[in-house]
Amino acid sequence: MNGPVIFVSVAPELRLFVSPERRVAAAPVVTDGVSTLGHVVESLGVPLTEAGPLLVDGRPVPVSHVPAEGERVEIEAVARPQEVPGAPLRFLLDVHLGTLARRLRLLGVDAAYESEDIGDPALAALSAAERRVLLSRDRGLLRRREIWAGAYVYSDRPEEQLRDVLGRFAPELAPWTRCTACNGPLQDADKDSVREHLEHGTRHTYDVFAQCLACGRVYWRGAHHARLEAIVDGAMREFGAAAA
């Protein structure tokens, strides 16, 4: 590439995406003179889903701006909480984020999840068709133009992933209202109505139940409830309505 030279500064939050020599302020970048700034940002390694305002010589410009010789470009991070156009706020998670999907559902967040690898084109098409924010750690997937909206999940640890998504999008939380297995809504159920789904020990030990209206799965406060309750309590303290 042999064209105009621009000077690019990348926000600290986004420097993990770029090569070490690009992590300094005003790093020189040679462009071809015809590509848009959006293309240049992606060529540096930053998914556009993660780029906030783009400034040229201190002025905001659209991703369609074509950089000229000597311009100083600042790539800022997405503001948090991030506003997503349209409603309701819903998510789609790729095959590698199953634990995060279950924890979002535990908090009542609409989180569709593909347990099998259906391929990037199909995921992107599903994001567009259902107007869901696609969550992934795959930068290539997030570069697909057909996705409706997307976000990179920065950590590989489920507890940090959950905090990342809740802090970035501030979804409304309604714990214990969604099936962690299929994402369907839960309703309270009396013991007699779900008796056929329960083992003998469960029938005699527990009295409070909920059932998924979509898949029929039955829930009760079993051995894992304390661990799940800790996840819910932590999220509500930091991101629930009382924390607002």
C-alpha positions, 0 to 999 in steps of 0.5 A: 500500500502506497498512499496518504499517511495518517496518524492513528491513536487507539483508545486504551480499551481497544489496544488489545486488538492492534499490533504493538507498534500501533498502541502508541499515540499518533502511530503512522498508518499508510492508507491507499487513498480510497478506503473508508475510515471504517475499513482502515479501522478494521484493517488495524484489527479493531472490530467496528462493533467496538469502535465508538466515535471516530475523530479526525483532527478532533472532529467526529466523522462517519465510518464512510470518511476517506482519510487524507494525508496527514490527518490525525485519527482517534478511535474511541471506545464504545460508551457504556452503557451502550444504547442499542436502537430498537426494542426489546434488547435481546442477545444471541450468543455463539457456540463458545458462550454457553455458560454466559448464556445460562447466567444471562437467562438466570437473570431474566435476560433474553439470550438465545444460544446456539449449542452447535456450530451453525457457522458464521453466515447463519449466526449473522443472518439470525442476528439480523432476522431476530434483531439480536445483539450478537455476542462473540469472542470471534473478531471475524464473525463480528466483522460480518456486515449482515449482523444487526448489532454485535459486541466482543466479549473481552474475557474468557472467564464466565463471571467477568463475561457476565459483568462485561455484558451487564455493564455494557448494555445495562439490560433489565434484570428479572431473576428466576423468570427465564428457563436456563435451558431453552430461554423460555419464560417460567411460571410458578407451578404447584407440586401436583401439576409437575409431579410426573416430572419429579423423582421420588426424593424431590417430591418429598423434599421440595414444595416450591416449583417453577416450570418452563412454558416452552420446554416443560422443564421443572425447577426447584431450589435444589443443591445448586441453588445457593451457588446460583443465588450468589450469582443473582445477588451479586449481579443485582447489587451491582447492576440491578434497579437498586444500583441505578 
